[in-house]
């Protein structure tokens, strides 16, 4: 508790200054009730902040995919990113063994966790399976093609 108190005296003025700046810029509303404060983002800024949040998440994922570009053939952003797709993320991979696939899955999981997103639906599909399902006119693969005309 003492460590927290010592830290609070150092960080509170900086936090208060940031809150005051956002309040002056009319980005947030502050409701002072009794001994507590309620701080909310104004509706006009909510969507803009959400867009920035998901833009940053998307960029972190793209950077990860670039790291594994030899193994990841294509990737598609879905539902969480505002695209009409049943999944949040679809990854088509090639030349990838199970150990590497598991490693990529764990890194994707960590990126979403860093953004405080715990539940995410990700599909990993080998490129040969995608081609086979495409030839068979599989509903899921066709939905990807219709919804996401510009992969990677």
Phi and psi in radians as a Rosetta constraint file:
Dihedral C 1 N 2 CA 2 C 2 CIRCULARHARMONIC -1.133 0.35
Dihedral N 2 CA 2 C 2 N 3 CIRCULARHARMONIC -0.659 0.35
Dihedral C 2 N 3 CA 3 C 3 CIRCULARHARMONIC -1.081 0.35
Dihedral N 3 CA 3 C 3 N 4 CIRCULARHARMONIC -0.700 0.35
Dihedral C 3 N 4 CA 4 C 4 CIRCULARHARMONIC -1.132 0.35
Dihedral N 4 CA 4 C 4 N 5 CIRCULARHARMONIC -0.753 0.35
Dihedral C 4 N 5 CA 5 C 5 CIRCULARHARMONIC -1.093 0.35
Dihedral N 5 CA 5 C 5 N 6 CIRCULARHARMONIC -0.728 0.35
Dihedral C 5 N 6 CA 6 C 6 CIRCULARHARMONIC -1.133 0.35
Dihedral N 6 CA 6 C 6 N 7 CIRCULARHARMONIC -0.722 0.35
Dihedral C 6 N 7 CA 7 C 7 CIRCULARHARMONIC -1.184 0.35
Dihedral N 7 CA 7 C 7 N 8 CIRCULARHARMONIC -0.677 0.35
Dihedral C 7 N 8 CA 8 C 8 CIRCULARHARMONIC -1.091 0.35
Dihedral N 8 CA 8 C 8 N 9 CIRCULARHARMONIC -0.728 0.35
Dihedral C 8 N 9 CA 9 C 9 CIRCULARHARMONIC -1.129 0.35
Dihedral N 9 CA 9 C 9 N 10 CIRCULARHARMONIC -0.480 0.35
Dihedral C 9 N 10 CA 10 C 10 CIRCULARHARMONIC -1.466 0.35
Dihedral N 10 CA 10 C 10 N 11 CIRCULARHARMONIC -0.685 0.35
Dihedral C 10 N 11 CA 11 C 11 CIRCULARHARMONIC -1.598 0.35
Dihedral N 11 CA 11 C 11 N 12 CIRCULARHARMONIC -0.462 0.35
Dihedral C 11 N 12 CA 12 C 12 CIRCULARHARMONIC -1.007 0.35
Dihedral N 12 CA 12 C 12 N 13 CIRCULARHARMONIC -0.796 0.35
Dihedral C 12 N 13 CA 13 C 13 CIRCULARHARMONIC -1.022 0.35
Dihedral N 13 CA 13 C 13 N 14 CIRCULARHARMONIC -0.656 0.35
Dihedral C 13 N 14 CA 14 C 14 CIRCULARHARMONIC -1.189 0.35
Dihedral N 14 CA 14 C 14 N 15 CIRCULARHARMONIC -0.727 0.35
Dihedral C 14 N 15 CA 15 C 15 CIRCULARHARMONIC -1.124 0.35
Dihedral N 15 CA 15 C 15 N 16 CIRCULARHARMONIC -0.786 0.35
Dihedral C 15 N 16 CA 16 C 16 CIRCULARHARMONIC -1.068 0.35
Dihedral N 16 CA 16 C 16 N 17 CIRCULARHARMONIC -0.695 0.35
Dihedral C 16 N 17 CA 17 C 17 CIRCULARHARMONIC -1.098 0.35
Dihedral N 17 CA 17 C 17 N 18 CIRCULARHARMONIC -0.727 0.35
Dihedral C 17 N 18 CA 18 C 18 CIRCULARHARMONIC -1.120 0.35
Dihedral N 18 CA 18 C 18 N 19 CIRCULARHARMONIC -0.750 0.35
Dihedral C 18 N 19 CA 19 C 19 CIRCULARHARMONIC -1.112 0.35
Dihedral N 19 CA 19 C 19 N 20 CIRCULARHARMONIC -0.782 0.35
Dihedral C 19 N 20 CA 20 C 20 CIRCULARHARMONIC -1.055 0.35
Dihedral N 20 CA 20 C 20 N 21 CIRCULARHARMONIC -0.714 0.35
Dihedral C 20 N 21 CA 21 C 21 CIRCULARHARMONIC -1.109 0.35
Dihedral N 21 CA 21 C 21 N 22 CIRCULARHARMONIC -0.764 0.35
Dihedral C 21 N 22 CA 22 C 22 CIRCULARHARMONIC -1.184 0.35
Dihedral N 22 CA 22 C 22 N 23 CIRCULARHARMONIC -0.603 0.35
Dihedral C 22 N 23 CA 23 C 23 CIRCULARHARMONIC -1.182 0.35
Dihedral N 23 CA 23 C 23 N 24 CIRCULARHARMONIC -0.759 0.35
Dihedral C 23 N 24 CA 24 C 24 CIRCULARHARMONIC -1.095 0.35
Dihedral N 24 CA 24 C 24 N 25 CIRCULARHARMONIC -0.614 0.35
Dihedral C 24 N 25 CA 25 C 25 CIRCULARHARMONIC -1.398 0.35
Dihedral N 25 CA 25 C 25 N 26 CIRCULARHARMONIC -0.002 0.35
Dihedral C 25 N 26 CA 26 C 26 CIRCULARHARMONIC 1.044 0.35
Dihedral N 26 CA 26 C 26 N 27 CIRCULARHARMONIC 0.706 0.35
Dihedral C 26 N 27 CA 27 C 27 CIRCULARHARMONIC -1.626 0.35
Dihedral N 27 CA 27 C 27 N 28 CIRCULARHARMONIC -0.557 0.35
Dihedral C 27 N 28 CA 28 C 28 CIRCULARHARMONIC -2.203 0.35
Dihedral N 28 CA 28 C 28 N 29 CIRCULARHARMONIC 2.782 0.35
Dihedral C 28 N 29 CA 29 C 29 CIRCULARHARMONIC -1.911 0.35
Dihedral N 29 CA 29 C 29 N 30 CIRCULARHARMONIC 2.446 0.35
Dihedral C 29 N 30 CA 30 C 30 CIRCULARHARMONIC -2.070 0.35
Dihedral N 30 CA 30 C 30 N 31 CIRCULARHARMONIC 2.150 0.35
Dihedral C 30 N 31 CA 31 C 31 CIRCULARHARMONIC -1.958 0.35
Dihedral N 31 CA 31 C 31 N 32 CIRCULARHARMONIC 1.918 0.35
Dihedral C 31 N 32 CA 32 C 32 CIRCULARHARMONIC -1.638 0.35
Dihedral N 32 CA 32 C 32 N 33 CIRCULARHARMONIC 1.899 0.35
Dihedral C 32 N 33 CA 33 C 33 CIRCULARHARMONIC -2.045 0.35
Dihedral N 33 CA 33 C 33 N 34 CIRCULARHARMONIC 2.029 0.35
Dihedral C 33 N 34 CA 34 C 34 CIRCULARHARMONIC 0.994 0.35
Dihedral N 34 CA 34 C 34 N 35 CIRCULARHARMONIC -2.081 0.35
Dihedral C 34 N 35 CA 35 C 35 CIRCULARHARMONIC -1.716 0.35
Dihedral N 35 CA 35 C 35 N 36 CIRCULARHARMONIC -0.037 0.35
Dihedral C 35 N 36 CA 36 C 36 CIRCULARHARMONIC -2.005 0.35
Dihedral N 36 CA 36 C 36 N 37 CIRCULARHARMONIC 2.813 0.35
Dihedral C 36 N 37 CA 37 C 37 CIRCULARHARMONIC -2.067 0.35
Dihedral N 37 CA 37 C 37 N 38 CIRCULARHARMONIC 2.525 0.35
Dihedral C 37 N 38 CA 38 C 38 CIRCULARHARMONIC -2.066 0.35
Dihedral N 38 CA 38 C 38 N 39 CIRCULARHARMONIC 2.101 0.35
Dihedral C 38 N 39 CA 39 C 39 CIRCULARHARMONIC -1.999 0.35
Dihedral N 39 CA 39 C 39 N 40 CIRCULARHARMONIC 2.164 0.35
Dihedral C 39 N 40 CA 40 C 40 CIRCULARHARMONIC -2.257 0.35
Dihedral N 40 CA 40 C 40 N 41 CIRCULARHARMONIC 2.555 0.35
Dihedral C 40 N 41 CA 41 C 41 CIRCULARHARMONIC -1.367 0.35
Dihedral N 41 CA 41 C 41 N 42 CIRCULARHARMONIC 2.351 0.35
Dihedral C 41 N 42 CA 42 C 42 CIRCULARHARMONIC -1.135 0.35
Dihedral N 42 CA 42 C 42 N 43 CIRCULARHARMONIC 2.522 0.35
Dihedral C 42 N 43 CA 43 C 43 CIRCULARHARMONIC -0.949 0.35
Dihedral N 43 CA 43 C 43 N 44 CIRCULARHARMONIC -0.601 0.35
Dihedral C 43 N 44 CA 44 C 44 CIRCULARHARMONIC -1.057 0.35
Dihedral N 44 CA 44 C 44 N 45 CIRCULARHARMONIC -0.523 0.35
Dihedral C 44 N 45 CA 45 C 45 CIRCULARHARMONIC -1.705 0.35
Dihedral N 45 CA 45 C 45 N 46 CIRCULARHARMONIC -0.253 0.35
Dihedral C 45 N 46 CA 46 C 46 CIRCULARHARMONIC -1.006 0.35
Dihedral N 46 CA 46 C 46 N 47 CIRCULARHARMONIC -0.872 0.35
Dihedral C 46 N 47 CA 47 C 47 CIRCULARHARMONIC -1.135 0.35
Dihedral N 47 CA 47 C 47 N 48 CIRCULARHARMONIC -0.658 0.35
Dihedral C 47 N 48 CA 48 C 48 CIRCULARHARMONIC -1.134 0.35
Dihedral N 48 CA 48 C 48 N 49 CIRCULARHARMONIC -0.744 0.35
Dihedral C 48 N 49 CA 49 C 49 CIRCULARHARMONIC -1.159 0.35
Dihedral N 49 CA 49 C 49 N 50 CIRCULARHARMONIC -0.706 0.35
Dihedral C 49 N 50 CA 50 C 50 CIRCULARHARMONIC -1.083 0.35
Dihedral N 50 CA 50 C 50 N 51 CIRCULARHARMONIC -0.738 0.35
Dihedral C 50 N 51 CA 51 C 51 CIRCULARHARMONIC -1.077 0.35
Dihedral N 51 CA 51 C 51 N 52 CIRCULARHARMONIC -0.739 0.35
Dihedral C 51 N 52 CA 52 C 52 CIRCULARHARMONIC -1.129 0.35
Dihedral N 52 CA 52 C 52 N 53 CIRCULARHARMONIC -0.733 0.35
Dihedral C 52 N 53 CA 53 C 53 CIRCULARHARMONIC -0.995 0.35
Dihedral N 53 CA 53 C 53 N 54 CIRCULARHARMONIC -0.887 0.35
Dihedral C 53 N 54 CA 54 C 54 CIRCULARHARMONIC -1.283 0.35
Dihedral N 54 CA 54 C 54 N 55 CIRCULARHARMONIC -0.483 0.35
Dihedral C 54 N 55 CA 55 C 55 CIRCULARHARMONIC -1.103 0.35
Dihedral N 55 CA 55 C 55 N 56 CIRCULARHARMONIC -0.796 0.35
Dihedral C 55 N 56 CA 56 C 56 CIRCULARHARMONIC -1.125 0.35
Dihedral N 56 CA 56 C 56 N 57 CIRCULARHARMONIC -0.741 0.35
Dihedral C 56 N 57 CA 57 C 57 CIRCULARHARMONIC -1.033 0.35
Dihedral N 57 CA 57 C 57 N 58 CIRCULARHARMONIC -0.805 0.35
Dihedral C 57 N 58 CA 58 C 58 CIRCULARHARMONIC -1.078 0.35
Dihedral N 58 CA 58 C 58 N 59 CIRCULARHARMONIC -0.747 0.35
Dihedral C 58 N 59 CA 59 C 59 CIRCULARHARMONIC -1.117 0.35
Dihedral N 59 CA 59 C 59 N 60 CIRCULARHARMONIC -0.692 0.35
Dihedral C 59 N 60 CA 60 C 60 CIRCULARHARMONIC -1.099 0.35
Dihedral N 60 CA 60 C 60 N 61 CIRCULARHARMONIC -0.708 0.35
Dihedral C 60 N 61 CA 61 C 61 CIRCULARHARMONIC -1.163 0.35
Dihedral N 61 CA 61 C 61 N 62 CIRCULARHARMONIC -0.747 0.35
Dihedral C 61 N 62 CA 62 C 62 CIRCULARHARMONIC -1.059 0.35
Dihedral N 62 CA 62 C 62 N 63 CIRCULARHARMONIC -0.728 0.35
Dihedral C 62 N 63 CA 63 C 63 CIRCULARHARMONIC -1.081 0.35
Dihedral N 63 CA 63 C 63 N 64 CIRCULARHARMONIC -0.688 0.35
Dihedral C 63 N 64 CA 64 C 64 CIRCULARHARMONIC -1.100 0.35
Dihedral N 64 CA 64 C 64 N 65 CIRCULARHARMONIC -0.785 0.35
Dihedral C 64 N 65 CA 65 C 65 CIRCULARHARMONIC -1.107 0.35
Dihedral N 65 CA 65 C 65 N 66 CIRCULARHARMONIC -0.590 0.35
Dihedral C 65 N 66 CA 66 C 66 CIRCULARHARMONIC -1.134 0.35
Dihedral N 66 CA 66 C 66 N 67 CIRCULARHARMONIC -0.591 0.35
Dihedral C 66 N 67 CA 67 C 67 CIRCULARHARMONIC -1.067 0.35
Dihedral N 67 CA 67 C 67 N 68 CIRCULARHARMONIC -0.615 0.35
Dihedral C 67 N 68 CA 68 C 68 CIRCULARHARMONIC -1.928 0.35
Dihedral N 68 CA 68 C 68 N 69 CIRCULARHARMONIC 0.537 0.35
Dihedral C 68 N 69 CA 69 C 69 CIRCULARHARMONIC -1.098 0.35
Dihedral N 69 CA 69 C 69 N 70 CIRCULARHARMONIC -0.381 0.35
Dihedral C 69 N 70 CA 70 C 70 CIRCULARHARMONIC -1.220 0.35
Dihedral N 70 CA 70 C 70 N 71 CIRCULARHARMONIC -0.575 0.35
Dihedral C 70 N 71 CA 71 C 71 CIRCULARHARMONIC -1.659 0.35
Dihedral N 71 CA 71 C 71 N 72 CIRCULARHARMONIC -0.556 0.35
Dihedral C 71 N 72 CA 72 C 72 CIRCULARHARMONIC -1.599 0.35
Dihedral N 72 CA 72 C 72 N 73 CIRCULARHARMONIC 2.007 0.35
Dihedral C 72 N 73 CA 73 C 73 CIRCULARHARMONIC -1.356 0.35
Dihedral N 73 CA 73 C 73 N 74 CIRCULARHARMONIC -0.887 0.35
Dihedral C 73 N 74 CA 74 C 74 CIRCULARHARMONIC -2.588 0.35
Dihedral N 74 CA 74 C 74 N 75 CIRCULARHARMONIC 2.763 0.35
Dihedral C 74 N 75 CA 75 C 75 CIRCULARHARMONIC -2.517 0.35
Dihedral N 75 CA 75 C 75 N 76 CIRCULARHARMONIC 2.612 0.35
Dihedral C 75 N 76 CA 76 C 76 CIRCULARHARMONIC -2.337 0.35
Dihedral N 76 CA 76 C 76 N 77 CIRCULARHARMONIC 2.286 0.35
Dihedral C 76 N 77 CA 77 C 77 CIRCULARHARMONIC -1.553 0.35
Dihedral N 77 CA 77 C 77 N 78 CIRCULARHARMONIC 2.421 0.35
Dihedral C 77 N 78 CA 78 C 78 CIRCULARHARMONIC -2.127 0.35
Dihedral N 78 CA 78 C 78 N 79 CIRCULARHARMONIC -2.289 0.35
Dihedral C 78 N 79 CA 79 C 79 CIRCULARHARMONIC -0.877 0.35
Dihedral N 79 CA 79 C 79 N 80 CIRCULARHARMONIC -0.902 0.35
Dihedral C 79 N 80 CA 80 C 80 CIRCULARHARMONIC -1.083 0.35
Dihedral N 80 CA 80 C 80 N 81 CIRCULARHARMONIC -0.373 0.35
Dihedral C 80 N 81 CA 81 C 81 CIRCULARHARMONIC -1.776 0.35
Dihedral N 81 CA 81 C 81 N 82 CIRCULARHARMONIC 0.287 0.35
Dihedral C 81 N 82 CA 82 C 82 CIRCULARHARMONIC 1.427 0.35
Dihedral N 82 CA 82 C 82 N 83 CIRCULARHARMONIC 0.289 0.35
Dihedral C 82 N 83 CA 83 C 83 CIRCULARHARMONIC -1.830 0.35
Dihedral N 83 CA 83 C 83 N 84 CIRCULARHARMONIC 2.429 0.35
Dihedral C 83 N 84 CA 84 C 84 CIRCULARHARMONIC -1.306 0.35
Dihedral N 84 CA 84 C 84 N 85 CIRCULARHARMONIC 1.452 0.35
Dihedral C 84 N 85 CA 85 C 85 CIRCULARHARMONIC -2.544 0.35
Dihedral N 85 CA 85 C 85 N 86 CIRCULARHARMONIC 2.488 0.35
Dihedral C 85 N 86 CA 86 C 86 CIRCULARHARMONIC -1.109 0.35
Dihedral N 86 CA 86 C 86 N 87 CIRCULARHARMONIC -0.504 0.35
Dihedral C 86 N 87 CA 87 C 87 CIRCULARHARMONIC -1.787 0.35
Dihedral N 87 CA 87 C 87 N 88 CIRCULARHARMONIC 2.848 0.35
Dihedral C 87 N 88 CA 88 C 88 CIRCULARHARMONIC -1.491 0.35
Dihedral N 88 CA 88 C 88 N 89 CIRCULARHARMONIC -0.526 0.35
Dihedral C 88 N 89 CA 89 C 89 CIRCULARHARMONIC -2.690 0.35
Dihedral N 89 CA 89 C 89 N 90 CIRCULARHARMONIC 2.334 0.35
Dihedral C 89 N 90 CA 90 C 90 CIRCULARHARMONIC -2.157 0.35
Dihedral N 90 CA 90 C 90 N 91 CIRCULARHARMONIC 2.238 0.35
Dihedral C 90 N 91 CA 91 C 91 CIRCULARHARMONIC -2.129 0.35
Dihedral N 91 CA 91 C 91 N 92 CIRCULARHARMONIC 2.152 0.35
Dihedral C 91 N 92 CA 92 C 92 CIRCULARHARMONIC -1.793 0.35
Dihedral N 92 CA 92 C 92 N 93 CIRCULARHARMONIC 2.116 0.35
Dihedral C 92 N 93 CA 93 C 93 CIRCULARHARMONIC -2.122 0.35
Dihedral N 93 CA 93 C 93 N 94 CIRCULARHARMONIC 2.816 0.35
Dihedral C 93 N 94 CA 94 C 94 CIRCULARHARMONIC -2.503 0.35
Dihedral N 94 CA 94 C 94 N 95 CIRCULARHARMONIC 2.825 0.35
Dihedral C 94 N 95 CA 95 C 95 CIRCULARHARMONIC 0.835 0.35
Dihedral N 95 CA 95 C 95 N 96 CIRCULARHARMONIC 0.854 0.35
Dihedral C 95 N 96 CA 96 C 96 CIRCULARHARMONIC -2.393 0.35
Dihedral N 96 CA 96 C 96 N 97 CIRCULARHARMONIC 2.155 0.35
Dihedral C 96 N 97 CA 97 C 97 CIRCULARHARMONIC -1.535 0.35
Dihedral N 97 CA 97 C 97 N 98 CIRCULARHARMONIC 3.018 0.35
Dihedral C 97 N 98 CA 98 C 98 CIRCULARHARMONIC -1.079 0.35
Dihedral N 98 CA 98 C 98 N 99 CIRCULARHARMONIC -0.649 0.35
Dihedral C 98 N 99 CA 99 C 99 CIRCULARHARMONIC -1.086 0.35
Dihedral N 99 CA 99 C 99 N 100 CIRCULARHARMONIC -0.809 0.35
Dihedral C 99 N 100 CA 100 C 100 CIRCULARHARMONIC -1.177 0.35
Dihedral N 100 CA 100 C 100 N 101 CIRCULARHARMONIC -0.726 0.35
Dihedral C 100 N 101 CA 101 C 101 CIRCULARHARMONIC -1.027 0.35
Dihedral N 101 CA 101 C 101 N 102 CIRCULARHARMONIC -0.790 0.35
Dihedral C 101 N 102 CA 102 C 102 CIRCULARHARMONIC -1.103 0.35
Dihedral N 102 CA 102 C 102 N 103 CIRCULARHARMONIC -0.654 0.35
Dihedral C 102 N 103 CA 103 C 103 CIRCULARHARMONIC -1.130 0.35
Dihedral N 103 CA 103 C 103 N 104 CIRCULARHARMONIC -0.771 0.35
Dihedral C 103 N 104 CA 104 C 104 CIRCULARHARMONIC -1.097 0.35
Dihedral N 104 CA 104 C 104 N 105 CIRCULARHARMONIC -0.750 0.35
Dihedral C 104 N 105 CA 105 C 105 CIRCULARHARMONIC -1.036 0.35
Dihedral N 105 CA 105 C 105 N 106 CIRCULARHARMONIC -0.753 0.35
Dihedral C 105 N 106 CA 106 C 106 CIRCULARHARMONIC -1.131 0.35
Dihedral N 106 CA 106 C 106 N 107 CIRCULARHARMONIC -0.709 0.35
Dihedral C 106 N 107 CA 107 C 107 CIRCULARHARMONIC -1.165 0.35
Dihedral N 107 CA 107 C 107 N 108 CIRCULARHARMONIC -0.670 0.35
Dihedral C 107 N 108 CA 108 C 108 CIRCULARHARMONIC -1.097 0.35
Dihedral N 108 CA 108 C 108 N 109 CIRCULARHARMONIC -0.789 0.35
Dihedral C 108 N 109 CA 109 C 109 CIRCULARHARMONIC -0.978 0.35
Dihedral N 109 CA 109 C 109 N 110 CIRCULARHARMONIC -0.788 0.35
Dihedral C 109 N 110 CA 110 C 110 CIRCULARHARMONIC -1.121 0.35
Dihedral N 110 CA 110 C 110 N 111 CIRCULARHARMONIC -0.679 0.35
Dihedral C 110 N 111 CA 111 C 111 CIRCULARHARMONIC -1.089 0.35
Dihedral N 111 CA 111 C 111 N 112 CIRCULARHARMONIC -0.819 0.35
Dihedral C 111 N 112 CA 112 C 112 CIRCULARHARMONIC -1.104 0.35
Dihedral N 112 CA 112 C 112 N 113 CIRCULARHARMONIC -0.689 0.35
Dihedral C 112 N 113 CA 113 C 113 CIRCULARHARMONIC -1.094 0.35
Dihedral N 113 CA 113 C 113 N 114 CIRCULARHARMONIC -0.651 0.35
Dihedral C 113 N 114 CA 114 C 114 CIRCULARHARMONIC -1.075 0.35
Dihedral N 114 CA 114 C 114 N 115 CIRCULARHARMONIC -0.417 0.35
Dihedral C 114 N 115 CA 115 C 115 CIRCULARHARMONIC -1.730 0.35
Dihedral N 115 CA 115 C 115 N 116 CIRCULARHARMONIC 0.245 0.35
Dihedral C 115 N 116 CA 116 C 116 CIRCULARHARMONIC 1.049 0.35
Dihedral N 116 CA 116 C 116 N 117 CIRCULARHARMONIC 0.613 0.35
Dihedral C 116 N 117 CA 117 C 117 CIRCULARHARMONIC -1.935 0.35
Dihedral N 117 CA 117 C 117 N 118 CIRCULARHARMONIC 1.953 0.35
Dihedral C 117 N 118 CA 118 C 118 CIRCULARHARMONIC -1.611 0.35
Dihedral N 118 CA 118 C 118 N 119 CIRCULARHARMONIC -0.676 0.35
Dihedral C 118 N 119 CA 119 C 119 CIRCULARHARMONIC -1.789 0.35
Dihedral N 119 CA 119 C 119 N 120 CIRCULARHARMONIC 2.084 0.35
Dihedral C 119 N 120 CA 120 C 120 CIRCULARHARMONIC -2.541 0.35
Dihedral N 120 CA 120 C 120 N 121 CIRCULARHARMONIC 2.443 0.35
Dihedral C 120 N 121 CA 121 C 121 CIRCULARHARMONIC -1.839 0.35
Dihedral N 121 CA 121 C 121 N 122 CIRCULARHARMONIC 2.023 0.35
Dihedral C 121 N 122 CA 122 C 122 CIRCULARHARMONIC -2.134 0.35
Dihedral N 122 CA 122 C 122 N 123 CIRCULARHARMONIC 2.347 0.35
Dihedral C 122 N 123 CA 123 C 123 CIRCULARHARMONIC -1.956 0.35
Dihedral N 123 CA 123 C 123 N 124 CIRCULARHARMONIC 2.195 0.35
Dihedral C 123 N 124 CA 124 C 124 CIRCULARHARMONIC -1.836 0.35
Dihedral N 124 CA 124 C 124 N 125 CIRCULARHARMONIC 2.167 0.35
Dihedral C 124 N 125 CA 125 C 125 CIRCULARHARMONIC -2.364 0.35
Dihedral N 125 CA 125 C 125 N 126 CIRCULARHARMONIC 2.258 0.35
Dihedral C 125 N 126 CA 126 C 126 CIRCULARHARMONIC -1.121 0.35
Dihedral N 126 CA 126 C 126 N 127 CIRCULARHARMONIC 2.544 0.35
Dihedral C 126 N 127 CA 127 C 127 CIRCULARHARMONIC -1.090 0.35
Dihedral N 127 CA 127 C 127 N 128 CIRCULARHARMONIC -0.592 0.35
Dihedral C 127 N 128 CA 128 C 128 CIRCULARHARMONIC -1.187 0.35
Dihedral N 128 CA 128 C 128 N 129 CIRCULARHARMONIC -0.600 0.35
Dihedral C 128 N 129 CA 129 C 129 CIRCULARHARMONIC -1.182 0.35
Dihedral N 129 CA 129 C 129 N 130 CIRCULARHARMONIC -0.698 0.35
Dihedral C 129 N 130 CA 130 C 130 CIRCULARHARMONIC -1.059 0.35
Dihedral N 130 CA 130 C 130 N 131 CIRCULARHARMONIC -0.781 0.35
Dihedral C 130 N 131 CA 131 C 131 CIRCULARHARMONIC -1.077 0.35
Dihedral N 131 CA 131 C 131 N 132 CIRCULARHARMONIC -0.757 0.35
Dihedral C 131 N 132 CA 132 C 132 CIRCULARHARMONIC -1.093 0.35
Dihedral N 132 CA 132 C 132 N 133 CIRCULARHARMONIC -0.791 0.35
Dihedral C 132 N 133 CA 133 C 133 CIRCULARHARMONIC -1.177 0.35
Dihedral N 133 CA 133 C 133 N 134 CIRCULARHARMONIC -0.553 0.35
Dihedral C 133 N 134 CA 134 C 134 CIRCULARHARMONIC -1.141 0.35
Dihedral N 134 CA 134 C 134 N 135 CIRCULARHARMONIC -0.783 0.35
Dihedral C 134 N 135 CA 135 C 135 CIRCULARHARMONIC -1.115 0.35
Dihedral N 135 CA 135 C 135 N 136 CIRCULARHARMONIC -0.542 0.35
Dihedral C 135 N 136 CA 136 C 136 CIRCULARHARMONIC -1.502 0.35
Dihedral N 136 CA 136 C 136 N 137 CIRCULARHARMONIC 0.059 0.35
Dihedral C 136 N 137 CA 137 C 137 CIRCULARHARMONIC 1.003 0.35
Dihedral N 137 CA 137 C 137 N 138 CIRCULARHARMONIC 0.780 0.35
Dihedral C 137 N 138 CA 138 C 138 CIRCULARHARMONIC -1.080 0.35
Dihedral N 138 CA 138 C 138 N 139 CIRCULARHARMONIC 2.359 0.35
Dihedral C 138 N 139 CA 139 C 139 CIRCULARHARMONIC -1.003 0.35
Dihedral N 139 CA 139 C 139 N 140 CIRCULARHARMONIC -0.782 0.35
Dihedral C 139 N 140 CA 140 C 140 CIRCULARHARMONIC -1.122 0.35
Dihedral N 140 CA 140 C 140 N 141 CIRCULARHARMONIC -0.817 0.35
Dihedral C 140 N 141 CA 141 C 141 CIRCULARHARMONIC -1.127 0.35
Dihedral N 141 CA 141 C 141 N 142 CIRCULARHARMONIC -0.703 0.35
Dihedral C 141 N 142 CA 142 C 142 CIRCULARHARMONIC -1.152 0.35
Dihedral N 142 CA 142 C 142 N 143 CIRCULARHARMONIC -0.610 0.35
Dihedral C 142 N 143 CA 143 C 143 CIRCULARHARMONIC -1.115 0.35
Dihedral N 143 CA 143 C 143 N 144 CIRCULARHARMONIC -0.698 0.35
Dihedral C 143 N 144 CA 144 C 144 CIRCULARHARMONIC -1.060 0.35
Dihedral N 144 CA 144 C 144 N 145 CIRCULARHARMONIC -0.810 0.35
Dihedral C 144 N 145 CA 145 C 145 CIRCULARHARMONIC -1.092 0.35
Dihedral N 145 CA 145 C 145 N 146 CIRCULARHARMONIC -0.753 0.35
Dihedral C 145 N 146 CA 146 C 146 CIRCULARHARMONIC -1.206 0.35
Dihedral N 146 CA 146 C 146 N 147 CIRCULARHARMONIC -0.742 0.35
Dihedral C 146 N 147 CA 147 C 147 CIRCULARHARMONIC -1.375 0.35
Dihedral N 147 CA 147 C 147 N 148 CIRCULARHARMONIC -0.519 0.35
Dihedral C 147 N 148 CA 148 C 148 CIRCULARHARMONIC -2.249 0.35
Dihedral N 148 CA 148 C 148 N 149 CIRCULARHARMONIC 1.411 0.35
Dihedral C 148 N 149 CA 149 C 149 CIRCULARHARMONIC -1.240 0.35
Dihedral N 149 CA 149 C 149 N 150 CIRCULARHARMONIC -0.301 0.35
Dihedral C 149 N 150 CA 150 C 150 CIRCULARHARMONIC -2.125 0.35
Dihedral N 150 CA 150 C 150 N 151 CIRCULARHARMONIC 1.514 0.35
Dihedral C 150 N 151 CA 151 C 151 CIRCULARHARMONIC -1.287 0.35
Dihedral N 151 CA 151 C 151 N 152 CIRCULARHARMONIC 2.841 0.35
